[in-house]
Amino acid sequence: MIKKLIIVLAFSFFATGCIPRLGNDGTVVSQSEFIKGKAVSGFPNVPRYPKSQLLESINDNNSYGVSFIAEENIQKVVDFYSSSLTATGWESTFVKKTEANYVFEIKNATYSGEVIVNTASDGKSTAISVSVEPR
């Protein structure tokens, strides 16, 4: 239960080719928007792990957050973000907290934030959270 609560709280803040991305047309519906199952409008152009299930997203006064679940090995997800962040224009610093917790500190000209990759509570899936806010 505590892991789920931490993951949900972490999710509340948050190039090219075939890398799936979250960014869309830039239209913001409201300044405090929460949506289950898809990205809120205006979400910055952050890579999305292929075939991951988007659980929820939020826009709170241009600070964005999103959470995903990937039915994939955590190392594959970490490898994806290691290469795709720079390919989509983000600078990133990688921090391995534990064998089950990795953090990419990210920034570009407009936003800064984190991509957190964890082993999900089921011990098999990988949880991904992205949070970005204006610089």
C-alpha positions as CSV (number, residue, x, y, z in Angstrom):
1,M,0.0,0.0,0.0
2,I,2.8,2.5,0.9
3,K,4.6,1.7,-2.5
4,K,1.3,2.5,-4.4
5,L,0.9,5.7,-2.5
6,I,4.4,6.8,-3.1
7,I,4.1,5.9,-6.8
8,V,0.8,7.8,-7.1
9,L,2.3,10.9,-5.4
10,A,5.3,10.8,-7.6
11,F,3.1,10.7,-10.7
12,S,1.2,13.8,-9.7
13,F,4.1,16.1,-10.7
14,F,5.6,15.8,-13.8
15,A,12.4,13.3,-31.3
16,T,12.1,11.7,-33.8
17,G,11.4,8.5,-35.6
18,C,9.4,5.8,-33.8
19,I,9.9,6.9,-30.2
20,P,6.4,7.3,-28.8
21,R,6.0,10.6,-27.1
22,L,3.5,12.3,-24.8
23,G,3.5,15.8,-26.3
24,N,0.4,16.7,-28.2
25,D,-1.1,19.8,-29.8
26,G,-0.4,22.1,-26.9
27,T,-4.0,22.9,-26.2
28,V,-4.7,23.1,-22.4
29,V,-8.3,22.5,-21.4
30,S,-7.9,23.9,-17.9
31,Q,-5.1,24.9,-15.5
32,S,-5.9,21.9,-13.2
33,E,-6.6,18.9,-15.4
34,F,-6.5,15.2,-14.3
35,I,-7.2,12.4,-16.8
36,K,-7.2,8.6,-16.4
37,G,-6.0,6.6,-19.4
38,K,-4.5,9.3,-21.6
39,A,-2.1,12.3,-21.5
40,V,-3.5,15.6,-20.6
41,S,-3.5,18.3,-23.3
42,G,-0.3,20.2,-23.5
43,F,1.9,17.5,-22.0
44,P,5.6,18.2,-22.9
45,N,7.4,16.0,-25.5
46,V,8.7,13.3,-23.2
47,P,9.4,9.7,-24.6
48,R,6.8,7.1,-23.7
49,Y,7.9,3.5,-23.3
50,P,6.4,1.5,-26.3
51,K,3.3,-0.4,-25.5
52,S,3.2,0.9,-21.9
53,Q,-0.2,1.4,-20.4
54,L,-0.8,5.0,-19.5
55,L,-2.7,5.0,-16.2
56,E,-3.2,8.7,-15.5
57,S,-1.9,12.2,-16.1
58,I,-2.2,15.6,-14.6
59,N,-1.6,19.2,-15.5
60,D,-1.5,21.4,-12.4
61,N,-0.7,25.0,-13.5
62,N,1.7,23.8,-16.2
63,S,3.4,21.2,-13.9
64,Y,2.8,17.8,-15.5
65,G,2.8,14.3,-14.3
66,V,2.0,10.9,-15.8
67,S,2.2,7.3,-14.7
68,F,2.6,4.1,-16.8
69,I,2.9,0.4,-16.4
70,A,5.0,-1.7,-18.8
71,E,4.9,-5.4,-19.0
72,E,8.6,-5.5,-19.4
73,N,11.9,-6.1,-17.6
74,I,13.1,-3.0,-15.7
75,Q,16.5,-3.0,-17.4
76,K,14.9,-2.8,-20.9
77,V,12.9,0.2,-19.7
78,V,16.0,1.9,-18.2
79,D,17.9,1.2,-21.5
80,F,15.0,2.8,-23.5
81,Y,15.1,6.0,-21.5
82,S,18.9,6.1,-21.5
83,S,18.8,6.5,-25.3
84,S,15.4,8.1,-26.0
85,L,15.6,11.1,-23.7
86,T,18.6,12.6,-25.6
87,A,17.1,11.6,-28.9
88,T,14.0,13.8,-28.1
89,G,16.0,16.8,-26.9
90,W,16.2,16.2,-23.2
91,E,19.4,16.4,-21.2
92,S,19.5,13.7,-18.5
93,T,21.4,12.6,-15.5
94,F,21.0,8.9,-14.5
95,V,20.9,7.8,-10.8
96,K,20.6,4.2,-9.8
97,K,19.0,4.3,-6.3
98,T,18.6,0.5,-5.9
99,E,18.2,-2.6,-8.1
100,A,14.4,-1.7,-8.3
101,N,14.6,2.1,-8.5
102,Y,16.2,4.3,-11.2
103,V,15.8,8.0,-11.7
104,F,16.6,10.2,-14.7
105,E,16.8,13.9,-13.8
106,I,15.8,15.6,-17.0
107,K,15.7,19.1,-18.5
108,N,15.4,21.0,-21.7
109,A,15.1,24.7,-22.5
110,T,11.5,24.9,-21.1
111,Y,11.1,22.2,-18.5
112,S,12.9,20.2,-15.8
113,G,11.8,17.1,-13.9
114,E,12.3,13.4,-13.5
115,V,11.6,10.0,-15.0
116,I,11.4,7.4,-12.3
117,V,11.5,3.7,-13.2
118,N,10.6,1.2,-10.5
119,T,9.7,-2.4,-10.2
120,A,5.9,-2.4,-9.8
121,S,4.2,-3.8,-6.7
122,D,3.5,-7.1,-8.5
123,G,7.3,-7.7,-8.8
124,K,7.0,-8.4,-12.5
125,S,5.9,-5.2,-14.3
126,T,7.8,-1.9,-14.4
127,A,6.2,1.3,-13.1
128,I,7.2,4.5,-14.9
129,S,6.4,8.0,-13.7
130,V,7.3,11.3,-15.3
131,S,7.1,14.7,-13.7
132,V,8.1,18.0,-15.3
133,E,7.6,21.7,-14.4
134,P,8.6,24.9,-16.0
135,R,12.2,26.1,-15.5
